């Protein structure tokens, strides 16, 4: 499913009106009625509830007035609170219809704000149609006061298109914002619904169509996509096959202080269906691997860190059907930096660069640009260090993710609650997962999972998309969110893969 910015959806609306002759009142009507349909599916008997509909000055307020009018078909317990006397012509039309049907309208002012607060308290459902996706300035004054009162006293809040006060382009709070229970958005999710804190403030998100022609959508290609299982294929299994059919993964990681990380990565690679997994690591990590999974082939290095002397040990095991994972628990020894640089120069296999390997390559970005089929999997702190930027300018910065992938000729997976993936052309947003992944080891599992899929298909983008999506679903299967062992998520991976393939 495509994701859009405020300008993109505005352009689609305008072209639908100007190029296809679709009356703006029709779009407003369909937006309001579609919202009612969602509410009916959520609440069923709409006549049981009382409603306060808060309408702002733009067409979002007009959508609210259509909703208010339709609610009169179910109950007389509908009040419209006008936040401004300045309305668009479409909103004014719907206000007049609402009034002609005997609907009650209250014009908000400083003098009656306490009366309006009482209405918020006594209403079963608040409809937030104050600001739409075009909001770009901080909410202040009486608007901010009402939003704060709604958050404080509302029993249940439905937002029209986007919670008022949330930026449709970033998900950030513009001064203050409605915290919704349900958001009904039109045609496509907006970026602000997917990125935090907008994702949390949107509550349950429902997407409805209001009549933007498909031909118009097709004429305007989109580079921002909400990740679903439709965007990748799981490598096929064949009855007549052997371990060589499903590729080989070489995992390079571990150091004196980080023993378990490369083992988690190795087990994840096996869980992905890879035919053979070799782990090059310290003696301690090799021992742990043997104790946890006999399918891993551990090869211990002579030291508790990697250096250039280990390259000749590793290279004979890397061929055209091998994917390489470099970094889980590898540490920051200066000798390891030289090792990673020289190793990457010596191989042409697809490679996943994770954890401290990303840190050690911060001064060697040109090597990444010269290679093909490189994936890096930083979290925001690692990417900020890699790019020498402050973390606030990196977190959820989907434009930066795309630019970085394009500049350095790689695929970038920015791990976060909403993970962002880009190959320099398209940007994918993943929303699967929960707090079960908020612990050490989840990144190691992801790198191994990507490496495992990569060994079976050599498709860098699909391997990354599949691994990110599947790991998220695997965490959601755990019954007691957040109180799991990280290894328990590993055990869920085969089940999720089977379900995704169906």
N, C-alpha and C positions, 0 to 999 in steps of 0.2 A: 504494500500500500504506500502510495506516495505521501510525503509530508510537504507542507507548504509554509512559506513565510506570509506575513501580512500583505506585502506588496504583490506576491504571486496570486493570492486568492482575490485581491482587489482587482488585479488585471483580468483574471478569469471572469469575475462578475461584470466588469465594464465591457468586455468583449461580448459576453453573452447578451448584454443589453443593446450595444451599438451594432455589432456585426450580425447578430442573429435575430434581433428584434424582440427579444424576450423582455416584457415589461418588468421593471424593477418591483412593482407591486406584486407581481406573480411570484418572484423569488422570495419576497418578504412573507407572502401568504404561505408558501410551501415550507419556509423555515419555521413559522409559528405552528402550523398544523403538524409538521413532522415532530416537533418538540412535544406536542400534546400526545402524539402516538407513542413516543418513548415513555412519557409519564404514565400513560395508561398501562403499558406493559410492565412498568415498575410497580405501580400502586393499585392497578385494577380499578376499583370503584372511586373515581375522581370526585363523585358527589359527596363523599364522606368527609372531605377536607375543606379547610378554609385557606385562602391564598392572599398574599400581598405581593404585587408585581411592581418591582422598582424599575422605572424606565428612564434611561438617560437621554441625552440630546441627539444621538445619532441614529442610524438605522438599526442598531442593536436594540434601542428603545422601541423602535417600530415593530421589531420582531416580538418584543414583550407585549405590545398592545394587541397584536394578533392572538397571542397566547391568552391574554386576559379575556378577549372577546370570546374565544372558543370555550374557555372555562365557564363562561356564563351559561353554556348549554348543559352544564352539569350541576351548577350551584349558583346561588346569588351571593355566596360568601367570597366575593372577589373584590379586592380594593387595588386600584392603581395609584402608585405614588409617583408623580411626575417630578423628576429631579431638576428639570429645567423647562422654562417656557419656550425656549428656542428648539424647535423640532424640524426635522427634514420634512419635505412635502409628503413623502410616503408615510412617515410616522403620523403626521397631522391627519391624513386621510383615515388612518386606522384609529386614531384617537376619537375622531368625530363619529365613526361607526360605533365604537365602544360606548360613547356617551348616548347615542341615539337608542341603544339597547337598554339604557337605564343603568349603565355601569357607574360605579362610584369612583371619582377621581379626586385625589388630594394633592395639591401643589405644595411641595416641600419648601419650607422657609425656616429661618432661625426661630420664628415665633411658634411654630408647631412641631418642632423636632421631638419634644417629649411625647406628644401625641403619636407621632410616627413610631417612636421606640415602643410604645404600648402595643401598637399594631404588630410590630415584629414579634413581640413576646406572645401575643395571643393567636397568631396565625400558625396553622399547621405546616404550611409550606411557603417558603420565600422564593420568588422567581427573580433572579439577578439578571436584568437586562440593562445594566447601567452603562458599561463600556464594552465595546467589542474588540476585534483584533487590531483595529487601527490605533489603539492607544499607544502613545510614545513618550508621554510626559508623566511625571510623578503625580499621583492623586493627592489633592490637598483640599483644605477647607471643609465645607459641609459634606462633600462627597466622601472624603476620608472618614468623617465622623459616622456617616451612615454605614459605610462598609464595616467599620469597627463594631458598631452596634449589632449589625447582622451577624457578624462572627461570634459576638458575645451571647446573643439571645435567640438566634434562629433555631427552630426545632429541626428543620431540614431545608437545605438550600439547593435549588436547581439553577445552574448558570447557563445562559444562552450563548453559545459559541465558544466562550472562554470566560473563566472567572474574572470579574472586573478587577483591574489592577495588575494582572499578569501580562508580561510582554509576550506577544505571540511569536516573537522571533528568538527569544532567549530563555523564556521560562522564568525570568527574574521578576521580583516584586517591584513594582513602580510605586514606591511610597508605602502603600498598604494594598491588600488584596483580599477578595472574597475567598474563604475556604469552603469549597463546595462539597456537597455529597454526591451530586450528579451533574455532569456537564454534557450538554448536547451540542455537538459541533457539526458544521455543515460542509458536505462534500469530502473534505480530507482533514485528518488531524493536522494541527499546527505544531511547529517546533516547540512552542511554549507548553503544549500538553505533554510533551515527552521528556523534556529536560527539567530537572529539579531547580527550584521548588515548585514550579508550575505543575509538574506531574503529580505531586502530592496534593496541591490545592485544587486540582481538577476533580478529585474523587473518582467515581466511576465514569469512564468516558464512553459516550455513544456517538457514532458517526452516522449521519443520515444524508441522503441525497435530496437536493432541492431543485434539480433541473438544469445544472450546467451541462451543456451538450458534450457527449463523449468525444465528438470530432474536435471540439475546441481543446479538450484535455490532451488529445493525441497530437495536436499542433504545437503544444507547449511541453516539450520533454522535461522531465524532472530528474534532478540529480540527488534528491534526498528521499530515502526510502525507509519505512518502518519494517524491520526484519521479521519475516515469517518463514516457515519451512518451504514456501514456494520458491525461494530464491537460491536454494542449493540442493544438490543431490548427495545422498549418502553413497559411498562407494559400494558397488554391487558385490555380492558373494556368488560364487559359482560352485556347483556340485563337483565338477572336475577341476580341482585346484590343489595347491599346496602352499606352504608358507611363503614361497617365492612369489606367488601370485599377488600377495597383499603387501609387498614392499618391506623395506627395512628402515628402522628408525635408529639413528645414532644420537644418543643423548650425552651431552658433555656438561658436567656440572658438579657441584659439591666442593667443599673446602673444609678447613679445620672447624669453622664455626657453624657451618650449614650442612648437616648430614642428611636430613630427611628429604629436602627439596627435590633433588634429582631422582629419588626413589618414587616420589609421588608422580613426577612427570613420566617416569618409565611405566608405571602401572597404568596411567591414563592412556599412554600410547598403545598398550596391550588391549585395554578396554575399547579402544577405537576400532579394533579389528586388524591392526597391523600384524604382518606375519612374523616379524622378527624384531626384537628390541635389544640393542646393545647399550650398556651404560658404562661410560668412561668416567670414573670418579675416584675418590680417595678410598683407602682400604676400609675405613669405617662405613662409608656409604655403600660400598660393595657388599659388606657383611650384612648390613641392614636389608639390602635388596634381596639377598639370598634367603633371609629369614622371612620375608614378606611375600615374595612371588618368585617361584622357581622358574617361571617363564622368562624372566629377565636374564640376559647374559651380561654379568658384571665383569668389567676389566679394570683392575685397580692400577692407578698410577703410583709412582714411587714416592711422591711427596704429598703434602696436604694442601697443595695449590698447583695450578697448571702453569707450565712455562713452555718455551719453544722446544725443549727437548722431547715433549710429548707429541709433537706433530707427526713425526714419523711412525709413532705407535698407532695413531688414529687413522691416518690417510688410507692405508690398505683396506680398511673396512667400509670406505665410502665409494659408492659407484653410482651409476645413473638411476638405479631404483632405490636410492637412499634419500631420506630426508634427514636433516640435521637440526637438533635443538641445542642451542648454546646458551647457557646462562643460569639455570636454576641452581641457586646456592653457590655460585662460582666464586664469589668474593671479589675484592678489589685490589688484590696484590698487583703491584706494577708489572711483575713478570707475566701475570695472566693477561694484562693488556697487550703485551707483545705477542703472546700466544694466540689470542683471538684474531688480531690483525693478520698475522701470517697464515693462520688457518683459513680465514676467509679468502685470502689471496690465492690459496692453493686448491679450493674446491669450486665446483660449478653446480653442485646439488642445491635444491631449494633448502632454505634455512630459516629457522625461527630464532630470533634474538630476543632474549628475555632477561629481566632482573638486572643484576650488576653487569652483565655483558653490554647492556645498553649504556650504562654509565661509562664503561671503559672504552666505548666507541665514540664518545662525545667529541673527541678531537680527531676522529677518523671518518667523518661522514662521507668523504669522497669515495671510500672503499664500498660503502653501501650503494652509492650512485652508480658505480661501475658494474655491480653485480645484477643478476636477474633473479627473480623469485625469492626475494628477501621479505620476511615478515618481522616487524618489531611489535612487542606487546607491552608497552609501558602503562603504568598508572599515572595519574596527573603529576605526581612528584617526580617520577622518573623522566617524563617528557619535558617538564619544565627545566630539569637539570640538563637534559640532552640538548635542548634548544636555547639554554641560558636565558630563560624568561621566568617571571614570577608565576607562581602556581595559579593565581587568580585569573591570569590572562590565558591560561591553558585549559582549565577545567571547563568541560562541556563546549569548548570552542571548536565547533564542527568545521568552520571555515579553515582554521589553522590545521586541523587534522588532514583535510583534503590537500591543502597547499604543501604540507610537509611530505605527504605521500608522493605528490607529483614532483616536488623538487628533488627528492632523493631516490626516486625510482623504486619505491618499495610499497608494501601494504602495511598500513598502520592500524593497530588495534588499541584504542585508548580505553583502558579498562576503568569502569566506574559503575555506579548504580544503573545509569543508562550508558551502555558501552557504545562507542562510536567507531566504526570501521570504514576505512576508505582506501581505494586503490589509486587515488589521484583523479578519478573520473566521477565515480558515484560515492555517496556517503550513506552508510547504513546505520540505523539506530536500533539497538537491541534493548528490549524492556523485560526479557525473561530473567528470572532469578529473584532471590530474596536475601535476607540477612544471614542465611546459612553460609553464604559465600564470604561474609565479612570476617574472615580469619585467615591466619597464615596458611599457605599451601594452596589456596584456590588458584592463584596465578600460575603455580607450578603445574597443577592439573591442566589448566588451559593450554599451556605451551606444549605439553605432551600430547594432548588431544589434537591440537592443530597438526603437530608433527606426525601423528598417527594417520590422520586423514590424508595428509600431504603425501605420505609414502604410498598410499593406495591410489591416488588420483593425479597428483602433481598439479592440481588446480589450486593456485594460491588463494584466490578470492573465495571460492566455494568451501575450501577446507577451513578457512578462518571463520566464515559465516556459520558453518555447521557446528564448529566447536563452541563458539560463543553462545549460540542459541541452545544447543543441547546441554551444555553445562548449566545454563540458567534453569532450564526445565528440570534437570536432575536435582537441583537444590530445592525446587518447589515441591518435589515429591516427599521431602522429609517432613514427617508429621509435626515435629516440635521445632518450628522454625528458629534457627539460631543456636540451638542447644545440641547440635550434632557434632560428631567427630568429622573432620574433613574427609577421612577415608570412607565414611558412610555415603558421601556424595559419589565417590568413585564407584561404589557398588550399584548405584542407580543408573549409571551411564548406559549399560547394555539395554536395559528396559526402555529407556528414552529413545535410543537409536532405533529399536524395533518399532516403537510407536510412530516415530517420524517417518519411517520407511513405508508404513502402511498407506 
